[in-house]
Amino acid sequence: MIDALRLTVAVEHEIGANRRHRRARSSRSRRGEQAEREKNIADFGDGVKVLNGRYGPYVTDGSKNAKIPKGTDPKTITHEQAKTMLAEAKPGKPRRFTKKK
């Protein structure tokens, strides 16, 4: 009888913990969506975007990034300015691959 009671309490505890965990996960995903919205400053539709990154605002086309000068307001950048910044940006460092043994 006592063992059955302990088992019931343990199962109810696990069910409650699972519900709390699921609720916490859903709020984390909402926070991630909100952070993504805050990161996106402007989207020009053809893949060129103005984003707010860890080290400041930058322009990207998905494969190449160009930083925005400090004196420039990222919200006022036009599509043409973004394209010229990407064209003038220096290429990134090539990635090095190591051989597997």
PANU-295631 format. One record per atom (N, C-alpha, C, O): atom name; x, z, y. Coordinates in pm, 1 decimal. Atoms other than C-alpha are relative to their C-alpha. Example, Ala and Ser with C-alpha at 12.3 -4.5 7.8 and 13.67 -1.06 7.14 Angstrom:
! residues 2
N/89.0/0.0/-119.0
CA/1230.0/780.0/-450.0
C/90.0/0.0/120.0
O/193.6/66.5/118.1
N/-82.0/-6.0/-119.0
CA/1367.0/714.0/-106.0
C/-77.0/73.0/109.0
O/-26.1/89.9/219.8
This chain:
! residues 101
N/82.0/0.0/-119.2
CA/0.0/0.0/0.0
C/86.6/0.0/125.9
O/62.6/-77.5/218.4
N/-87.1/-9.8/-116.8
CA/274.3/97.0/245.5
C/83.2/-127.7/15.0
O/105.7/-174.5/126.7
N/-77.3/123.1/-4.6
CA/481.0/-210.9/151.2
C/-84.7/-114.9/54.6
O/-34.6/-197.9/130.3
N/89.5/104.4/-49.8
CA/180.6/-435.5/218.2
C/-21.7/15.6/150.6
O/-29.2/-83.9/222.8
N/16.6/-26.3/-142.6
CA/132.4/-270.8/558.3
C/125.5/-43.2/76.7
O/116.0/-104.0/183.3
N/-126.2/41.2/-64.2
CA/500.8/-323.3/644.3
C/9.9/-151.2/7.0
O/53.0/-206.5/108.1
N/-3.4/145.2/3.3
CA/474.0/-686.9/540.3
C/-94.3/-58.8/104.4
O/-58.8/-154.6/173.0
N/96.6/47.0/-99.1
CA/164.5/-736.5/756.0
C/54.9/16.3/141.6
O/43.4/-75.0/223.4
N/-56.6/-25.3/-132.8
CA/334.5/-581.2/1059.3
C/115.4/-96.6/27.0
O/127.9/-149.1/137.6
N/-113.3/91.0/-16.8
CA/646.9/-792.1/1003.1
C/-47.0/-142.7/28.2
O/8.7/-211.2/114.1
N/52.1/135.2/-18.4
CA/445.0/-1114.4/977.0
C/-62.0/-12.9/139.3
O/-39.2/-112.9/207.4
N/61.0/4.4/-132.6
CA/244.6/-1033.0/1292.0
C/107.2/-0.7/109.4
O/91.4/-66.3/212.3
N/-110.0/-2.3/-96.3
CA/570.0/-958.4/1474.6
C/64.5/-138.8/11.3
O/94.1/-184.8/121.6
N/-60.4/133.0/-0.6
CA/716.5/-1296.4/1372.6
C/-90.8/-102.5/67.3
O/-42.8/-190.0/139.3
N/94.9/92.1/-63.1
CA/401.4/-1480.9/1480.4
C/4.5/16.9/151.4
O/6.8/-81.9/224.7
N/-7.5/-25.8/-144.1
CA/414.5/-1315.5/1822.5
C/130.9/-50.5/59.1
O/131.3/-106.5/168.7
N/-130.1/47.1/-48.2
CA/785.7/-1394.5/1859.6
C/1.5/-151.9/7.5
O/58.0/-209.1/100.8
N/5.4/145.2/0.1
CA/719.9/-1757.5/1769.1
C/-80.7/-51.6/119.8
O/-41.3/-149.4/183.3
N/81.7/40.4/-116.0
CA/447.2/-1785.6/2035.2
C/76.8/17.5/130.0
O/72.8/-69.4/217.0
N/-79.4/-23.2/-121.6
CA/673.2/-1632.8/2300.1
C/109.4/-103.8/13.5
O/135.7/-152.7/123.4
N/-107.3/99.5/-1.3
CA/953.4/-1870.0/2205.0
C/-53.8/-136.8/41.3
O/8.6/-205.9/121.8
N/59.5/128.8/-34.3
CA/724.8/-2175.3/2226.3
C/-37.4/-5.7/147.6
O/-15.6/-107.6/213.1
N/38.0/-6.3/-141.0
CA/594.0/-2067.2/2567.0
C/123.7/-12.5/88.9
O/120.0/-81.1/191.0
N/-124.4/5.5/-77.7
CA/949.9/-2019.9/2695.7
C/58.6/-140.6/-3.7
O/109.9/-188.2/97.6
N/-53.1/135.9/10.1
CA/1055.1/-2363.8/2567.2
C/-76.6/-95.3/88.9
O/-15.9/-182.0/151.8
N/78.4/91.9/-81.7
CA/769.2/-2538.0/2745.2
C/29.1/21.2/148.2
O/30.1/-75.4/224.5
N/-31.3/-23.0/-140.9
CA/853.1/-2371.0/3076.3
C/139.5/-52.3/33.1
O/163.6/-96.8/145.3
N/-134.0/54.8/-22.1
CA/1219.1/-2473.1/3034.6
C/-6.2/-149.8/20.2
O/65.6/-203.1/104.8
N/8.9/145.0/-15.9
CA/1120.2/-2837.4/2995.5
C/-62.0/-34.5/135.2
O/-24.9/-134.6/196.6
N/56.9/24.0/-133.0
CA/907.3/-2813.7/3310.6
C/105.1/17.6/108.2
O/108.3/-57.6/205.6
N/-108.1/-21.5/-96.8
CA/1207.8/-2673.5/3497.9
C/96.5/-117.6/-1.1
O/148.2/-155.3/104.0
N/-87.5/115.8/10.3
CA/1417.0/-2965.1/3371.1
C/-57.6/-119.9/71.7
O/15.5/-193.9/137.4
N/66.0/109.1/-70.7
CA/1162.0/-3214.5/3501.7
C/8.2/21.3/150.2
O/30.1/-73.5/225.6
N/-6.6/-29.9/-142.0
CA/1159.4/-3039.4/3837.4
C/140.9/-24.2/53.1
O/156.9/-77.7/162.9
N/-138.5/21.8/-41.8
CA/1539.8/-3047.4/3857.0
C/29.8/-149.0/8.8
O/102.5/-192.4/98.2
N/-20.4/144.3/-3.3
CA/1534.6/-3419.7/3777.0
C/-65.3/-60.3/124.5
O/-8.7/-150.5/186.3
N/65.8/49.5/-121.4
CA/1285.8/-3480.9/4060.0
C/81.2/33.6/123.7
O/89.8/-47.3/216.1
N/-80.6/-39.0/-113.9
CA/1507.6/-3288.8/4300.7
C/130.0/-78.8/6.0
O/184.6/-98.8/114.5
N/-124.0/75.8/5.7
CA/1811.5/-3487.8/4188.4
C/-18.7/-141.1/54.9
O/73.1/-195.5/116.3
N/26.3/136.8/-41.5
CA/1650.9/-3825.1/4264.2
C/-39.9/-3.2/147.5
O/-144.7/50.0/184.3
N/29.0/9.1/-142.7
CA/1664.7/-3899.5/4639.3
C/-75.9/-128.7/30.2
O/-177.0/-125.8/100.4
N/66.3/128.7/-21.9
CA/1570.5/-4270.9/4638.7
C/19.0/-87.2/-123.0
O/124.8/-86.0/-185.8
N/-5.7/93.8/111.3
CA/1491.4/-4527.5/4370.8
C/-46.1/-134.5/52.4
O/-159.1/-147.7/99.6
N/31.3/130.7/-56.3
CA/1501.8/-4894.2/4471.5
C/-67.4/-92.5/-99.7
O/-104.1/-204.4/-63.9
N/78.5/76.5/96.6
CA/1338.7/-5020.0/4152.2
C/79.9/-91.8/-90.3
O/35.6/-118.9/-201.9
N/-77.3/91.6/84.0
CA/1610.3/-5252.1/4019.7
C/115.1/71.2/-70.9
O/211.8/7.1/-112.1
N/-102.9/-78.3/66.7
CA/1818.2/-4972.2/3868.1
C/93.4/69.7/97.4
O/165.7/161.1/57.7
N/-84.1/-63.8/-100.9
CA/1996.3/-4879.2/4192.6
C/-72.7/123.5/50.1
O/-187.7/116.3/93.3
N/60.0/-126.8/-40.0
CA/1932.9/-4514.3/4276.2
C/96.6/77.9/87.6
O/218.3/64.7/75.2
N/-77.8/-96.6/-76.9
CA/2051.8/-4258.8/4529.1
C/-32.8/135.7/-60.2
O/-148.5/177.6/-62.6
N/19.8/-127.1/68.8
CA/2103.1/-3927.4/4351.2
C/79.9/110.0/67.0
O/179.8/84.0/134.0
N/-70.2/-116.2/-50.9
CA/2208.5/-3578.7/4450.6
C/69.9/64.7/-118.5
O/4.8/122.9/-205.2
N/-76.3/-50.4/113.1
CA/2486.2/-3473.6/4215.2
C/66.6/132.8/28.2
O/46.5/193.3/133.5
N/-68.7/-128.0/-9.6
CA/2700.1/-3169.0/4158.5
C/98.5/3.2/115.8
O/114.8/106.5/180.6
N/-100.9/6.2/-105.2
CA/2965.5/-3284.6/4406.1
C/-49.4/-74.3/123.2
O/31.4/-117.2/205.6
N/56.8/64.8/-117.0
CA/2728.9/-3439.6/4660.4
C/-78.5/-124.0/-38.4
O/-84.3/-161.0/-155.6
N/83.4/117.3/28.4
CA/2506.1/-3745.5/4693.7
C/84.7/-121.3/-38.6
O/198.0/-137.3/6.7
N/-68.4/121.0/42.8
CA/2601.1/-4072.7/4527.5
C/-101.1/-108.0/-33.2
O/-219.8/-81.1/-51.7
N/82.3/115.8/33.3
CA/2467.7/-4420.9/4453.8
C/41.5/-45.1/-139.0
O/160.4/-46.9/-170.6
N/-31.3/46.7/135.1
CA/2444.7/-4548.8/4097.1
C/-90.7/-116.3/-37.4
O/-202.8/-129.1/11.8
N/82.2/105.8/57.9
CA/2324.3/-4855.6/3912.8
C/-13.7/18.8/-150.6
O/-59.4/-70.8/-221.5
N/8.7/-31.5/141.5
CA/2341.7/-4688.9/3573.3
C/133.4/-8.3/-70.4
O/156.6/61.4/-169.1
N/-131.0/11.2/63.0
CA/2695.7/-4794.9/3490.9
C/113.0/30.5/98.3
O/221.0/72.3/56.6
N/-103.2/-22.4/-101.2
CA/2888.9/-4762.0/3817.8
C/-53.6/94.6/106.6
O/-169.6/84.4/146.7
N/39.2/-96.2/-102.7
CA/2880.8/-4479.1/4073.0
C/85.1/-20.3/124.6
O/201.0/-60.9/116.3
N/-73.2/4.0/-126.4
CA/2979.6/-4474.5/4440.1
C/-42.1/121.0/80.9
O/-161.3/147.4/97.0
N/35.2/-118.1/-77.2
CA/3000.7/-4161.3/4649.6
C/-40.8/-41.3/141.4
O/5.2/-142.7/193.9
N/49.2/24.8/-135.1
CA/2824.1/-4147.1/4985.7
C/86.8/80.2/96.1
O/111.1/198.4/71.7
N/-83.0/-73.6/-96.2
CA/3041.8/-4054.7/5287.5
C/-72.4/121.3/57.0
O/-195.1/121.9/66.3
N/58.4/-126.5/-44.9
CA/2987.4/-3703.0/5428.1
C/-89.5/-13.7/122.4
O/-190.2/56.5/131.4
N/77.9/11.3/-122.4
CA/2852.2/-3814.2/5765.9
C/-131.5/-74.8/-16.4
O/-212.7/-76.7/76.1
N/118.3/82.7/22.6
CA/2579.6/-4032.4/5612.7
C/-111.1/81.9/-65.0
O/-87.4/156.9/-159.6
N/116.4/-66.4/60.0
CA/2231.0/-3899.6/5539.9
C/-46.2/-83.6/-119.0
O/-80.9/-200.2/-100.4
N/36.7/79.6/117.2
CA/2146.3/-4007.8/5182.3
C/-143.8/-51.3/2.1
O/-174.8/-149.9/-64.8
N/140.1/44.2/-4.9
CA/1775.3/-4038.8/5264.0
C/-17.9/-125.7/84.3
O/-119.7/-194.0/72.6
N/11.8/116.1/-88.6
CA/1843.7/-4311.9/5522.0
C/70.3/-123.5/-54.8
O/71.2/-226.9/12.0
N/-72.0/114.1/57.5
CA/2044.0/-4542.8/5292.2
C/-99.1/-106.1/-45.7
O/-197.1/-76.6/-114.0
N/85.5/111.9/39.4
CA/1886.8/-4884.8/5246.1
C/51.4/-60.2/-130.1
O/159.3/-25.5/-178.2
N/-36.0/65.7/124.9
CA/1895.6/-5100.6/4935.7
C/126.9/-82.4/17.6
O/213.6/-81.2/-69.8
N/-118.2/82.1/-25.9
CA/2152.9/-5336.4/5090.5
C/124.9/86.5/14.8
O/230.8/51.1/-37.0
N/-113.5/-90.2/-13.7
CA/2380.4/-5047.2/5188.7
C/43.5/53.3/-136.1
O/162.9/62.7/-164.4
N/-31.3/-51.5/133.9
CA/2359.0/-4908.0/4835.6
C/73.5/-105.1/-81.7
O/169.8/-73.1/-151.4
N/-65.9/107.5/74.2
CA/2453.7/-5247.2/4687.5
C/143.2/-20.5/47.7
O/233.1/-40.4/-34.0
N/-136.4/18.6/-50.2
CA/2755.7/-5281.7/4917.3
C/89.3/117.5/-39.3
O/206.7/97.6/-70.4
N/-79.0/-115.4/43.9
CA/2870.3/-4927.0/4835.0
C/43.3/-15.4/-144.9
O/157.2/15.7/-179.8
N/-33.3/19.8/141.3
CA/2856.0/-5010.5/4463.9
C/102.3/-111.8/-16.7
O/190.0/-103.0/-102.6
N/-95.2/111.1/9.5
CA/3043.2/-5339.0/4519.5
C/139.8/43.4/44.0
O/239.7/-2.8/-11.1
N/-128.3/-44.8/-53.0
CA/3318.3/-5162.1/4715.6
C/59.5/117.7/-77.4
O/175.8/152.2/-56.5
N/-46.6/-118.0/73.3
CA/3348.1/-4865.6/4477.6
C/112.0/-38.4/-95.1
O/110.0/-144.4/-157.6
N/-110.7/27.4/91.3
CA/3668.4/-4842.0/4282.2
C/-47.1/18.3/-143.9
O/-132.6/102.6/-171.1
N/44.0/-12.6/140.1
CA/3631.9/-4888.7/3907.4
C/42.6/133.8/-58.2
O/143.5/191.5/-17.6
N/-28.7/-127.5/64.8
CA/3626.2/-4579.7/3690.2
C/119.7/-10.7/-92.5
O/165.3/-120.4/-124.6
N/-113.5/-2.6/91.8
CA/3909.2/-4474.0/3464.0
C/-44.9/-47.7/-138.2
O/-153.3/-11.4/-183.8
N/38.5/42.9/135.2
CA/3907.5/-4644.8/3124.3
C/5.8/118.0/-96.2
O/92.1/204.9/-84.2
N/3.6/-109.0/97.3
CA/3820.4/-4415.8/2839.0
C/100.4/-28.9/-110.3
O/116.4/-142.7/-154.3
N/-100.4/15.7/105.7
CA/4086.5/-4357.2/2580.5
C/-59.2/46.4/-132.5
O/-128.1/148.0/-141.4
N/48.1/-34.1/132.1
CA/4008.9/-4354.2/2216.1
C/119.4/37.6/-87.6
O/225.7/-23.8/-79.2
N/-104.7/-39.5/93.5
CA/4214.3/-4178.0/1953.0
C/-36.3/-47.1/-140.1
O/-153.8/-58.0/-175.1
N/23.4/43.3/137.2
CA/4255.4/-4295.5/1597.9
C/-35.7/119.7/-86.5
O/21.1/227.9/-71.2
N/35.8/-104.1/95.6
CA/4091.5/-4091.5/1326.8
C/94.3/-8.3/-117.5
O/129.9/-117.4/-162.1
N/-92.4/-3.0/114.0
CA/4318.2/-3983.5/1046.0
C/-74.5/5.8/-129.8
O/-12.8/8.9/-236.3
